[in-house]
Amino acid sequence: MPNGTSANFETYKMCREEGKHEFDILAGRLNTFITSQSFLVSAYAVSMNNSEAHWGHLYRLIFPTLLSVMGLILSVRALPGISAAVLMIRHWHRRQDGLLEADEELQKYYALQPQEQTLIHARDIWFAQTSPYIFGVAWILFGALALILSYTR
């Protein structure tokens, strides 16, 4: 390997390692977010099923609505961390692609075209990017459902 290619190869390896590190951060944040949402959804379902005659109606009005607000807040708070990890992943992929495009020797060691991996990972991170929005909309609908059902009974 010529000297420049060796330096590019080391830089490329560093970019791959940093990208992997950011994917690990993204996975941890997403895992924590989805776990919190699953507990809230379970609590919401149980609270909506409370049929106790004395205070069940008030409970079904207040508790599911509070859970919906909490779920919405968690969705809004999770979004910046997930977005930051996604931005860093994209940064490292652009850097990798630039190195591959600039160094023909380096391309021999890599099976995919420079942009192919970036497209593959873009599909991978789409779920992470959209999850806070999906849960946020779901919590708005869950809150509205709790309010509507408590006033129509």
Secondary structure, 3 states (H helix, E strand, C coil): CCHHHHHHHHHHHHHHHHHHHHHHHHHHHHHHHHHHHHHHHHHHHHHHCCCCCCCHHHHHHHHHHHHHHHHHHHHHHHHHHHHHHHHHHHHHHHHHHHHHHHCHHHHCCCCCCHHHHHHHHHHHHHHHHHHHHHHHHHHHHHHHHHHHHHHHC
